Amino acid sequence: MGSWGRVLLGSAVLLAACTTTGRSATPVGAAATTAPANPPASAATGCGSRVETGVLPDWADGGFSGEARIPHVFGANGDIVAVLFGHPLALGRDEGPSNKILWVAKPAATSSDPASPATLAITATLDGTDTRVTREVAGGPGPSIIDLPRAGCWHLELHWSGHTDTMDLVYAEG
């Protein structure tokens, strides 16, 4: 297992046993919620797509053990999931985890456009403003640190290998 695999596995086990600020993970013995294979488009509308704490879908759980529960957000089309290792996301973190996000794309039923770059291109727009920034994850969906310049609700447009999806992520003051 590579170093990222060990980090992901260790982080998943650690986060599965913890609760997150303002939201709690599923308690031991409670009914488990599972993420839908294709979440409804309404799951990613409005400010702040819903942060799920149930089990990741089968297509997104590689490297995780058992039924680990970790905060994650689905894209509006259900084609990508942002696994939030630094939940809640925050500005200027001096302590604690960084804004680490593991981007996992749903395997495509058809092959992607070979002329399209594999890089995950993110265009983030702060809700209610003209503030727009871009970020890239080299090599396509995968591990990243995504820091944004201001607190608030960010609308993300995601493009990779000929695919697109959108989601909202909320960044709090650090």
VEXDREN-2710 file (C-alpha; in Angstrom, 1 decimal):
% VEXDREN-2710
k/r/px/py/pz
1/MET/0.0/0.0/0.0
2/GLY/1.4/3.4/-1.0
3/SER/1.9/6.3/1.4
4/TRP/-1.4/8.0/0.4
5/GLY/-3.2/4.7/0.9
6/ARG/-1.8/4.5/4.5
7/VAL/-2.7/8.1/5.1
8/LEU/-6.2/7.6/3.8
9/LEU/-6.8/4.4/5.7
10/GLY/-5.4/5.9/8.9
11/SER/-7.4/9.1/8.5
12/ALA/-10.6/7.2/7.7
13/VAL/-10.3/5.0/10.8
14/LEU/-9.5/8.1/13.0
15/LEU/-12.3/10.2/11.5
16/ALA/-14.8/7.3/11.8
17/ALA/-14.3/7.4/15.6
18/CYS/-14.6/11.2/16.0
19/THR/-17.4/13.7/15.8
20/THR/-17.1/16.8/13.8
21/THR/-17.8/20.3/14.9
22/GLY/-21.5/21.0/14.7
23/ARG/-22.3/17.6/13.2
24/SER/-21.9/14.2/14.7
25/ALA/-20.9/11.0/13.0
26/THR/-23.3/8.1/13.2
27/PRO/-23.2/6.7/16.7
28/VAL/-22.2/3.1/17.3
29/GLY/-25.3/1.0/17.2
30/ALA/-27.3/3.6/15.3
31/ALA/-28.9/2.8/11.9
32/ALA/-26.3/3.4/9.2
33/THR/-27.2/5.7/6.4
34/THR/-25.8/4.9/3.0
35/ALA/-25.2/7.4/0.3
36/PRO/-27.3/6.9/-2.8
37/ALA/-25.6/5.7/-6.0
38/ASN/-26.9/8.8/-7.8
39/PRO/-28.0/11.4/-5.2
40/PRO/-30.8/13.7/-6.3
41/ALA/-29.8/16.9/-8.1
42/SER/-31.4/18.8/-5.3
43/ALA/-28.7/17.5/-2.9
44/ALA/-26.3/20.1/-4.3
45/THR/-28.5/23.2/-4.7
46/GLY/-28.6/26.3/-2.6
47/CYS/-25.7/27.5/-0.4
48/GLY/-23.7/24.7/1.0
49/SER/-24.3/21.2/-0.4
50/ARG/-25.3/18.8/2.3
51/VAL/-22.4/17.2/4.1
52/GLU/-23.1/13.5/4.3
53/THR/-21.7/11.4/7.1
54/GLY/-22.9/8.0/6.0
55/VAL/-21.0/5.3/4.2
56/LEU/-19.3/6.3/1.0
57/PRO/-20.7/4.7/-2.2
58/ASP/-18.9/1.6/-3.4
59/TRP/-17.3/3.5/-6.3
60/ALA/-15.7/6.0/-3.9
61/ASP/-14.6/3.8/-1.0
62/GLY/-11.3/2.5/-2.4
63/GLY/-8.6/2.7/0.4
64/PHE/-11.1/2.8/3.2
65/SER/-11.7/-0.1/5.5
66/GLY/-15.1/-1.5/6.5
67/GLU/-18.0/0.9/6.8
68/ALA/-16.0/4.0/7.6
69/ARG/-18.0/7.1/8.0
70/ILE/-16.3/10.3/6.9
71/PRO/-17.8/13.7/5.9
72/HIS/-18.3/14.0/2.2
73/VAL/-20.2/16.1/-0.4
74/PHE/-21.7/14.8/-3.7
75/GLY/-21.6/16.8/-6.9
76/ALA/-25.0/17.9/-8.2
77/ASN/-24.8/15.2/-10.9
78/GLY/-23.4/12.5/-8.6
79/ASP/-20.3/12.1/-10.8
80/ILE/-17.8/13.2/-8.1
81/VAL/-17.6/13.2/-4.3
82/ALA/-15.4/15.4/-2.1
83/VAL/-14.3/13.5/0.9
84/LEU/-13.6/16.1/3.6
85/PHE/-10.6/15.2/5.8
86/GLY/-10.5/18.8/7.1
87/HIS/-14.1/19.2/8.0
88/PRO/-15.3/21.8/8.7
89/LEU/-13.4/23.6/6.0
90/ALA/-11.9/26.8/7.3
91/LEU/-9.7/29.8/6.5
92/GLY/-6.2/30.3/7.8
93/ARG/-5.9/27.2/9.9
94/ASP/-3.2/27.5/12.4
95/GLU/-4.0/24.3/14.2
96/GLY/-5.7/21.0/13.3
97/PRO/-6.1/19.4/9.9
98/SER/-5.7/21.3/6.7
99/ASN/-8.5/21.7/4.1
100/LYS/-7.7/18.3/2.7
101/ILE/-10.2/17.1/0.2
102/LEU/-10.0/13.7/-1.6
103/TRP/-11.8/14.1/-4.9
104/VAL/-13.2/10.7/-6.1
105/ALA/-14.8/10.6/-9.6
106/LYS/-17.4/8.1/-10.4
107/PRO/-16.1/5.6/-13.0
108/ALA/-17.5/6.7/-16.4
109/ALA/-19.7/4.3/-18.4
110/THR/-18.1/5.7/-21.5
111/SER/-14.5/6.5/-22.0
112/SER/-13.5/10.1/-21.4
113/ASP/-12.4/12.5/-24.1
114/PRO/-8.7/11.6/-24.7
115/ALA/-8.0/15.3/-25.8
116/SER/-9.3/16.6/-22.4
117/PRO/-6.7/17.2/-19.7
118/ALA/-6.8/14.9/-16.8
119/THR/-6.3/17.8/-14.4
120/LEU/-9.2/18.5/-12.1
121/ALA/-9.9/22.2/-12.8
122/ILE/-11.9/24.0/-10.1
123/THR/-13.6/27.4/-10.6
124/ALA/-14.9/28.6/-7.3
125/THR/-17.2/31.6/-7.0
126/LEU/-18.1/33.1/-3.6
127/ASP/-21.9/33.3/-3.2
128/GLY/-23.3/36.8/-3.7
129/THR/-20.0/38.3/-5.0
130/ASP/-17.9/38.6/-8.1
131/THR/-15.0/36.9/-6.3
132/ARG/-13.8/34.0/-8.4
133/VAL/-10.7/31.9/-8.0
134/THR/-9.4/28.8/-9.8
135/ARG/-7.6/25.8/-8.3
136/GLU/-6.2/22.7/-10.0
137/VAL/-5.5/19.1/-8.9
138/ALA/-2.8/17.8/-11.1
139/GLY/-3.5/14.3/-12.5
140/GLY/-7.2/14.6/-12.0
141/PRO/-9.5/13.8/-9.1
142/GLY/-7.4/12.7/-6.1
143/PRO/-5.9/14.1/-2.9
144/SER/-5.6/17.9/-2.5
145/ILE/-5.5/20.8/-0.2
146/ILE/-8.0/23.4/-1.3
147/ASP/-7.7/26.7/0.4
148/LEU/-10.0/29.6/-0.6
149/PRO/-9.5/33.3/0.1
150/ARG/-12.6/34.2/2.1
151/ALA/-15.2/32.6/4.4
152/GLY/-18.6/31.8/3.0
153/CYS/-20.4/29.6/0.5
154/TRP/-18.4/28.8/-2.5
155/HIS/-20.0/27.4/-5.7
156/LEU/-17.5/25.0/-7.4
157/GLU/-17.5/24.2/-11.1
158/LEU/-15.5/21.0/-11.5
159/HIS/-14.0/19.9/-14.9
160/TRP/-11.8/16.7/-15.4
161/SER/-11.2/14.4/-18.4
162/GLY/-14.2/15.6/-20.4
163/HIS/-16.5/15.5/-17.3
164/THR/-18.2/18.2/-15.4
165/ASP/-20.1/18.6/-12.1
166/THR/-20.8/21.3/-9.5
167/MET/-21.1/21.5/-5.7
168/ASP/-21.2/24.1/-3.0
169/LEU/-18.7/24.0/-0.1
170/VAL/-18.8/26.3/3.0
171/TYR/-15.6/27.7/4.4
172/ALA/-15.7/29.1/7.9
173/GLU/-13.5/31.6/9.6
174/GLY/-10.4/29.9/11.0
END
